[in-house]
Amino acid sequence: MYRIKTFLIEGFFCHTHNAAWHTLHNIICGTGSKLEGYLDSIRDHLKCDVNIFHGKNDELIPVECSYNVQQKVPRARVKIIENEDHITIVVNRQKAFARELEEIWNRSSG
């Protein structure tokens, strides 16, 4: 747990306005514009399961974004986690998240 807290603290201190702008710019101008094509490829060429975990209290990425992915890739499973946000969806629930990942892996290898 100590490493996670250290990582988060370093991330918060390093995430200045300038860094935030560059991150947003890279997402929108870099991968963001290619996202539709990536989702098309996943939908049309891959057979793997798609699982999306989203914290209901996420203020960084709206929950609608996960449902938009599901519309584009209908086999995608969206799981909304109550009372969690963009970070706490994993940090507050490491054991539950690990169990969920194990379930996904077990289904895919079955």
N, C-alpha and C positions, 0 to 999 in steps of 0.2 A: 504494500500500500504506500510505503514511503516514496518509492520511485515514481508512482503515479502522481502523488502530490507535488513532488519536485518538478516533474515534467509539466504539470499544469501551471505551476507558479512561473517557471521559465517562459512558458508559452504566453502567459498573460503579460509578463513584463516586456517581452519582445514584441508583442502585438501592438505596435504603435499605430497611429493613424496612417502613416506612410506604408507600413507593412500591410495593414488591412486593405488599403487601396490597391496595392500590388496583387494581393491575394485575390481580391474580387475581380480585378482586371484580367488576371490569368485565367480565372474560371470562366468568365464571360467571353473573353476574346480567344482563349485557348481551347479548352475542352468543352466549354459550354456550347459553342456553335457546332460541335461535332456530336453532341449527345444524342440527337435524334437518329443519326446514322448508326451510332453504337447500339441504341435500343432496337433499331430495325434489324441489325445483325444478330443480336441476342434472340429476338423473336423469330427470325426466319432461318437462322443457320445453326443455332445451338439447341440442344435438347435438355440442358440442365435446368434444375429448379432455380427459381429466383425468389429469395427471401429478403424482405425489407423490414428493418426494425426502425421505428421512429418514436421518439419521445413526444408525448402529447403536449408538453410544455416547451417544446423546442421553439425558441425565438429567432434562431439563425436560419433555419430552413422550414418553411411552412409545411404542415402535414399534407396539404393538397399536392405537394410535389411528389410524395410517395404514391398517392393515388393516381397521379398523372402517369407515373412509370407503369403502374398496374394497367392503366388503360392502354398504354402502348404495348405492353407485354402481358397479355391477359393471364398467363399462368403464374405471374408473380403473386406471392403471398405477402400482404401487408399486415404487420403486427404493430399496433399502436400501444405503447407502454405508458400507462397512466402515471402521473406525478413525476415524470422524468423529462429531462431536456436533452440538448444536443450532446452534452458531456456525461451527465449522470445516467444516461441510458445504459452506459457500460460501467462507469466508475462506481456508481452506487450499487450495482447488481452484477458483479463479476461472476459469482457462482451461478446465478440464474442464467446469465448470458452464455456461460460455458456449457451449461446443460442444454440450452436451446441450440447451440452450435453442434453439440454431440447428436441431438435428435436429427438435425439436418443431415449430418454426415451419415448417420445410421440409415436414414431413408434413402439416401443416394447410393449407398453401397448394397442395399437390400435387394 
